[in-house]
Amino acid sequence: MEFSQSRITKRVFMLQVATGVGVLAAVQSTPVLAADKLVPTDPYPKSMGFKLDTNEVDQAKYPRHTTEQACRFCQLWDGGTADFGSCSFFDGAITPKTGWCKNFKAKKTAA
């Protein structure tokens, strides 16, 4: 029985396993990157009238807006009591609890 030259030695095998384990550990310990903060001057947020503060909304342009409408009271915002949270309408972008856009949907109250 003849062995080929490409035979893996025990030493090479152990080095490959150790390298693989190291790479796997590095990948698993890499933190998940947080979503980006929504930039009000970007085209889409701007087209939705997004403001960082509901008090800055142009009432003439958005007559249905009230200052009680803020991200923290919107169904699409997930932030609990934090100052910032993610907005599902803006693909999980981070918005302040005081923000507003014309897609505001009031959270349903418990009946």
Helices and strands as residue ranges (DSSP letters): H 10-29, H 43-47, G 54-56, G 71-73, E 77-78, E 84-87, E 93-96
